[in-house]
């Protein structure tokens, strides 16, 4: 491939301050703030520089060898004609236990397993994933191939039990292409039981409110949150209010999006049933794994000022420790657009070091503490991002609006559909862009000139969409009391 840019990436990755106020579509904007310095984890970078860097470090060679999704796999969730994906009895439900999962964890989950067994009937399954087994081998062992979902063999809804070091994120990503997949990984066995009983209670004794909230920061001088506030949060609000008139939609935007305001949304008695947040996620260095596991992915609020760098105090971000042990979040579903909002991989998905190898982000991959704490306190599920989140989640070159996946996902949740179906809109984007990415890589390998800016664009969007995951049971949904007679 021949680079379309003669420039090499600068030390700051493009513009000097990294927080320009313009809406330059060729400037790649990164989410995430380093808690130690108060600076962006990665400064904004011109797309041409990113393409040149990717070619130089052979990122696309690695991408070409990564299992992507072929055109034949683009049917929504791979289900056969006539199967209702929102009906667990038809689509099935299964649990995947990581190697070495003890009887204590299985016993703790008994209330949820019995609840789903009653719902799914003959399409309930319990699986033990083998050590070192990838998703393709797992499916093949149960007589299922990629691209087809046979609920009688492997159900549509799959709940992974275990840390991503035991069942890797790549396993989850590939299954997610056609299945509705979620994961729980608690530090305490009792938390599995707390989650199981709370989820069953929220579905059998529903007390959901038809209320949702959109929380979005716009930190002064910060391009990333300006974009997410104006190009994501506000269009999302307009769509929800237009298409869901029976719901009370609260907005907490810009200067109002403080830590006390977010704490009130999550911890108050009148908390919304659905919470959407758009802000920076906090990042920590891999040499402090305890702090990283406790706080990485915490939501950075309006108090942060990017033009006044320095260590970010905990008073500026909302994390797991900010949810009290007696909080009752029963039935809540949250969607966090933030770096590390769902978890962290061990290696960087987007950059390599000087030796051409991926940069290490953490000693081991892990699930973020904030969604784990929310589930421990009764929330049903959290949709979030593994690794860094990009403005490409809602912006695409030449497209005025790229928020349909967010809009449809939120509508799906508000309509009482399973969380796994809501997250599937991002899986669809991943699959569709994968097809074009494979096409471009094939052209390049055959010596046919391609537009490297377009390749960089599609590669980022593909990885970004793939990294949206569900923490919690993918069959969970918001339940409401029956109407009064």
URJO-V496229 format. One record per residue. OMEGA is omega as a letter, one per 30 degrees, with the letter a starting at -180 (* if undefined). D_FIRST is the distance of its C-alpha to the first C-alpha in Angstrom with 2 decimals. Layout:
omega = [OMEGA OMEGA]
d_first = [D_FIRST D_FIRST]
This chain:
omega = [l a l a l a l a l a a l l a a a a a a a a l a a l l a a a l l a l a a a a l l l l l l a l a l l l l l l a l a a l l a l l a a a l l l a a a a a a l a l l a l l l l a a a a a l l a l l l l a a l l l l a l a l l l a a a a a a l l a l l a a l a l l l l a l l a l l a l a a l l a a l l l l l l l l l l a l l l a l a a l l l l a l l l l a l l l a a a l a l a a l a l a l a a l a l a a l a l a a a l a l l a a a l a l a l l l l l l a a l l a a l a a a a l a a l a a l a a l l l a l a a l a l a a l l a l l l a l a l a a l l l l l l l a a a a a a l l l l l l l a l l a l l a a a l a a l l a a a a a l a a a a a a l a a l a a l a a l l a a a a a a a l a a l l l a a l a l a l a l a l l a l a a l l l a l a a l l a l l l l l l l a l l l a l a a a l l l l l l a l l a a l l a a l a a l a l l l a l l a l a a a a a a l l a a l l l l l a l l l a a l l l a a l l l l l l a a a l a a l l l a l l l a a l l l a l l a l l l l l a l l a a a a a a a l a l l a a a l l l l a a l l a l a *]
d_first = [0.00 3.78 6.41 9.17 11.70 13.19 15.41 15.60 17.52 21.21 23.83 25.07 21.75 22.24 25.77 28.62 30.90 28.45 31.04 30.71 32.89 30.68 28.82 25.51 23.20 20.14 21.80 21.12 24.58 25.44 28.76 30.89 33.16 33.90 37.63 38.18 36.93 37.05 33.55 30.58 28.84 25.55 25.80 24.16 20.62 18.86 16.18 13.76 14.73 14.33 10.73 10.12 12.46 10.98 7.61 10.05 12.45 10.41 12.34 10.25 10.86 14.42 14.41 13.48 16.49 18.75 21.23 20.47 22.76 22.83 24.24 27.60 28.12 28.28 32.08 33.54 34.40 34.57 38.35 40.41 41.98 45.13 44.49 45.00 42.37 44.66 47.55 47.43 50.06 47.75 44.33 45.65 45.20 44.29 44.10 41.77 43.31 41.26 42.39 45.60 46.61 50.32 53.21 53.93 50.69 51.29 54.87 53.85 51.67 54.51 55.45 51.98 51.58 54.97 54.23 51.04 52.86 55.48 52.91 50.61 53.41 52.28 48.62 48.91 47.09 46.91 44.18 43.68 40.06 39.84 38.46 34.78 34.55 31.46 31.77 30.97 33.63 36.03 35.86 36.15 39.18 40.80 39.92 37.34 33.78 30.83 31.14 34.94 37.55 40.96 43.26 45.85 43.59 41.21 42.21 40.00 41.04 40.17 41.28 39.77 42.29 40.85 38.48 34.70 35.00 37.11 35.35 31.79 30.10 27.45 30.49 31.64 28.32 27.95 31.63 31.30 29.06 32.28 35.13 36.72 36.44 38.07 38.90 41.82 42.16 45.26 46.64 50.19 51.51 53.84 50.93 49.89 53.43 53.49 50.35 51.58 55.00 53.74 51.32 54.07 56.47 54.20 53.81 57.45 59.13 56.76 57.33 54.10 54.25 52.49 51.01 47.47 46.13 42.95 42.52 39.86 39.75 38.75 38.95 39.67 36.77 34.22 31.41 30.53 34.07 34.60 31.79 33.04 36.60 36.06 33.17 34.07 37.66 39.45 37.92 38.62 42.20 42.72 41.55 43.68 46.75 46.43 45.80 47.82 51.07 53.13 51.18 51.95 48.66 48.91 46.52 46.18 43.73 42.90 45.84 47.64 44.90 46.55 47.00 50.63 49.60 47.06 49.66 52.13 49.82 49.24 52.60 55.06 57.36 56.07 52.42 50.16 49.27 45.61 43.94 40.52 39.24 36.33 35.99 34.29 34.58 35.76 33.79 35.32 34.08 33.89 36.62 39.22 38.75 42.16 41.58 38.09 39.49 42.39 40.65 36.87 36.09 39.35 39.29 39.32 41.88 42.80 44.62 41.43 40.67 37.16 38.49 40.98 38.91 40.70 41.31 41.48 44.99 45.60 47.62 44.38 42.82 44.12 43.70 45.43 48.39 49.16 50.25 53.82 54.95 57.38 54.89 54.99 51.72 52.76 50.59 48.13 44.47 41.98 38.39 36.72 33.60 33.05 30.90 32.22 34.78 34.89 33.79 31.40 29.01 29.22 25.54 23.28 21.16 18.79 18.60 18.54 20.71 20.28 20.31 17.32 19.91 20.88 23.60 27.05 28.79 32.02 33.89 33.96 32.78 35.64 37.04 37.86 41.52 42.13 41.56 43.43 46.33 46.34 46.59 49.26 51.26 51.10 47.94 46.71 42.94 40.17 36.73 34.29 30.88 29.67 27.53 26.79 27.24 25.08 26.05 23.47 26.33 28.06 25.68 22.82 21.27 23.69 26.15 29.55 30.59 28.68 31.68 32.82 31.90 34.11 36.82 37.03 36.99 39.88 41.78 41.52 43.03 45.75 46.60 47.51 44.68 43.33 40.84 38.43 38.31 37.66 34.63 33.34 32.09 29.26 28.68 28.43 25.78 23.81 24.16 23.29 20.11 19.13 19.33 16.85 14.46 14.81 14.25 10.88 9.78 11.47 9.82 6.24 8.24 10.04 7.56 8.44 6.85 7.50 9.14 7.87 11.58 12.73 10.76 12.30 15.50 15.87 15.08 17.76 20.18 19.91 20.75 23.27 25.12 25.20 26.91 29.99 32.76 36.52 38.87 42.07 43.23 40.93 44.09 45.76 46.66 48.86 52.37 55.19 58.95 60.44 61.99 65.63 68.14]
